[in-house]
């Protein structure tokens, strides 16, 4: 995992077409903006985890099996 430190007004490019910009830092909260192509999915981590969990349940596959699959990628 890459960990970066940014101040308000600074940003980070991911690839050539995704920009993450820091707008405001207030206590333990950070307001960010994301510029990405409309074809790029942008999800909050907790929402992504919820969706993944529901997909695993629907598929009838154990989380351990999914974790093992991702280890091989």
NORFEN-V980189 format. One record per residue. N is the residue number from 1. RES is the residue in one letter. SS is DSSP state (2 for helix, 1 for strand, 0 for the rest). PHI is phi in radians with two decimals (* if undefined). PSI is psi as a letter, one per 40 degrees, with the letter a starting at -180 (NA if undefined). Layout:
n = {N	N}
res = {RES	RES}
ss = {SS	SS}
phi = {PHI	PHI}
psi = {PSI	PSI}
This chain:
n = {1	2	3	4	5	6	7	8	9	10	11	12	13	14	15	16	17	18	19	20	21	22	23	24	25	26	27	28	29	30	31	32	33	34	35	36	37	38	39	40	41	42	43	44	45	46	47	48	49	50	51	52	53	54	55	56	57	58	59	60	61	62	63	64	65	66	67	68	69	70	71	72	73}
res = {X	X	X	X	X	X	X	X	X	X	X	X	X	X	X	X	X	X	X	X	X	X	X	X	X	X	X	X	X	X	X	X	X	X	X	X	X	X	X	X	X	X	X	X	X	X	X	X	X	X	X	X	X	X	X	X	X	X	X	X	X	X	X	X	X	X	X	X	X	X	X	X	X}
ss = {0	0	0	0	0	0	0	0	0	0	1	1	1	1	0	0	0	1	1	1	1	1	1	1	1	1	0	0	1	1	1	1	1	1	1	0	0	0	0	0	0	0	0	0	2	2	2	2	2	2	2	2	2	2	2	2	2	2	2	0	0	0	2	2	2	2	2	2	2	2	2	0	0}
phi = {*	-1.61	-2.04	-2.13	-1.91	-2.33	-1.84	-0.97	1.63	-1.64	-2.63	-2.47	-1.68	-2.01	1.16	-1.76	-2.29	-2.12	-2.02	-1.95	-2.09	-1.54	-1.67	-2.70	-2.15	-2.39	1.13	-1.70	-2.01	-2.18	-1.71	-2.10	-2.12	-2.20	-1.85	-2.59	-1.03	-1.07	-1.39	-1.59	-1.33	-2.21	-2.24	-1.14	-0.96	-1.13	-1.23	-1.03	-1.12	-1.07	-1.10	-1.07	-1.08	-1.16	-1.13	-1.13	-1.05	-1.14	-1.43	1.23	-1.93	-1.28	-1.07	-1.07	-1.14	-1.15	-1.04	-1.12	-1.09	-1.19	-1.08	-1.39	-1.47}
psi = {h	h	h	i	h	i	i	h	e	i	i	h	h	h	a	e	e	h	h	h	h	h	d	i	h	h	b	e	i	h	h	i	i	h	h	i	i	d	e	h	h	h	i	i	d	d	d	d	d	d	d	d	d	d	d	d	d	d	e	f	i	i	d	d	d	d	d	d	d	d	d	e	NA}
